[in-house]
């Protein structure tokens, strides 16, 4: 579409259908018009959409866009472009994205079921549609609601030449899968269906039914239709086609009967009703006479009419259910969110049929043109009449603009008791045999003198030729239209026989069971006629539109041939005239583009003037005058009324808005500063009050705690003093605290300062009552330390300790050199491996040398000192001189070992004198006498056979002869032979006893 004009009274856009695609609807174009003032760039449908959206956001008032024009002028396309703009530019979340998709996808579904090809338009809307799009406080779409008006149900059963039935029938036949069609009993050929061949136009070059079918199926899924619902809906569509192919004939007795049994079988299956009951209802009617029900046969014409009435009723109610289902999917369900964020805002889109004038105009065209009369009346009221009345009421100098007020035509149609609809209803409901001709006669009697009503009988000679005898003419605001009176009564009552309703009410089809209620069969109340229903719904629509701020899109069709580049001046001039654009233009030129009540204007722009910011205390009119004077308004740019300011030029308003936008950051900063100061002061006072409360509570708690501690301390001291006085008595209440404290103190002292090692003999003194327990604890503590110590000792160190223990048992307090030997470790051998003679080792055989040491052996005669090696094995000891084994002493033959108590290194090995293998006792001297004696005593198991002598040691020299070694103390070690043949040994005494 292309846009050619604009006006500043409200928002009126003139849209011309170019009959070809133009590259002006891309996302880049959307961004170009987004957030731009309405008059700053060239007119566009996106400019109207954005201006309406921003007005809703800033003024928080519901808006609506009224799209009007003739059939084929592009109204449906305009509504789709508006929805696409909101879907693309508005902020969305995941949930809102679903709502956005459903809003967009509702269009192809409604077009499929409610649009059809007509002579003037290949995609003509055959119903009226008003859609509310609901936005949240952030401006995101959150829901929607659709109202539908006057579906042209007669198109289901009849189409004029060159026209088609509703799109959905052709889409199903062309795009449905073969299995699906077979299940529905359909063939892929529209020529085989009576309801689709009347217009002789099954295919249209501009329509791709197969592709559109895929779009519709996808849209049904997006909207949220379940598979069963889709199946039931398609069953209804197929049943309408089968109804059209249901034929009647006369039986043998002249009664009407169905001659197409396959159609009846499919009908009963698809509608979910009993076949016999359906057959009976299509050929008979139920009458009530004097309170009794009677069943009578239908004539051939009546049966055909009943069939067509059923087809129209089924399709019409299914369409109403479809709209309700779409509304259910678009409904905003988060009530908690809605109530917490405040009421949402709404933008309404009205896409309703345009003014229609055909060669033969019937009841549908009358309703459509009546609707356009009402919308024109609304347009006049909002843009022309109310505009001028407002200027007069506000005392603004104004030259009235003449315009045609079509209220006289609206009253002609809808006036109570005397209007067209009242006469039609009265004729339909009166007893007797009303007919279309009798209705026409009644119109002539009642409306004969009206200037806008003409019939063949009432017309003058010239006009009478243009009006048939069964026609009447209404002179609408858009022109004169002749209506054929035939069918008005039937279409107004839309008669569906009672027994047919009874059958459909029993349907298993879930959609039909919701569309046809059993109460319709049992109630005695007459339903409203179609004209009355339409009049009431129009009144509600006008009420809805009056509650919103309107914007207008006036669609113009450039020619009737649907050709691009062709401009029929007479046709366009006619549309411009009946759309009221010339009067609107004159009002715009003479009027003011913007008006606002003083309080609203002052509230919005007071921040631009120091004299009105932040609050104006005087009269509102004076405040507005001060404000506009500061802004520099020229006298010709504005007028001040009684309660409102009127601004003539949009540029003046845009300049003011730009100044407000520039001022907003400073206002925001001031507000933020004030708010932060207020918040911080309030926070400080809250904290200070809280601190005072906390301090008071803390001081009280601290004082109470201190008092409790003092009382407790005094009580403890009294108990302690009394216990100390009674400490020597048996346990009693007077001393039990003191005794417990003693025990506790002793145990805690023990816990804090236990013995650190096995050598630590310190132990705290226990109180008398714990003496025995203290001894047990001490013993257990030492045992535990010993076990722990033993577990930590290595095998080598254990062996060393075992030898040291043996040395202690033998020499402690017995030999003077023992204390010096304690810190010195015993070694495995005092001889290195290379000092052992290999020949001697071989002589020993399997006995391995456990210990070796260098010693000095003193002869038995003369006591001559000779160097030797003493080697200890596991079973004997040997003396070795160089490579010779001088003497072997078995441990079993060793009687004892003698040493002195001095620091000398002498030792005597006593052997049995009777043993021939042994020469005699052996006298040896060694630097490591304690180590050698300990190892020898351990290996020979002679620990108890070690003798320590203080003065002398006797030893056997030969059989029956003894030698003596005398020991004396001296300054140094000396060995000499005495006068009596004794061996004299002098050794230093280091540990005098």
Secondary structure, DSSP 8 states (H G I E B T S, - for coil): -EEEEEETTTTEEEEEE-SS--S--SHHHHHHHTT--TTTS---HHHHHHHHHHHHHHH---EEEEEEESTTSSHHHHHHHHHHHHHHHS---HHHHHHHHHHHHHHHHHHHHHEE--SS-TTEE-SEEEEEEEE-TTS-EEEEEEEEE---THHHH---TT--SBHHHHHHHHHS-HHHHHHHT--S-GGG-GGGSTTS-S--TT--HHHHHHHHHHHHHHHT--HHHHHHHHHHHHHHHHHHT--EEE-TTS-EEE--HHHHHHHHHHHTS-HHHHHHHHHEEEEEETTEEEEEE--HHHHHHHHHHHHHHHHHHHHHHHHHHHHHHH----HHHHHHH---EEEEEEE-------SSB-HHHHHHHHHHHHHHHHHIIIIIIHHHHHHHHHT----------THHHHHHHH-TTTSHHHHHHHHHHSSS---HHHHHHHHHHHHTT-TTEEETTTS-HHHHTTS-TTEEEEEETTEEEEEE-TTHHHHHHT---HHHHHHHHT---HHHHHHS-THHHH--S----HHHHHHHHHHHHHHHHHTSEEEEEEEEES-SS--TT---HHHHHHHHHHTTHHHHHHHHHHS-SEEEEHHHHHHHHGGG-TTTSS---S-HHHHHHHHHHHHT--GGGEEE-SSEEEE--HHHHHHHHHHHHHHHHHHHHHHHHHHHHHHHHHHHHHHHHHHHHHHHHHHHHHHHHHHHHHHHHHHHHHHHHHHHHTTTS-S-TTTHHHHHHHHHHHHHHHHHS---STT--------GGGHHHHHHHHHHHHHHHHHHHHHH--HHHHHHHHHHHHHHHHHTTT-TTHHHHHTS---S-SS-GGGS-HHHHHHHTT----EEEEEEEE-SSS--EEEEEEEE-SSEEEEEETTEEEEEEETTTEEEEEEESSS--EEEEEE-TT-TT--S-EEEE-TTHHHHHHHHHHHTT-GGGEEEESSEEEEEEETTEEEEEEEEE-SS-EEEE-TTS-EEEEE--SS--
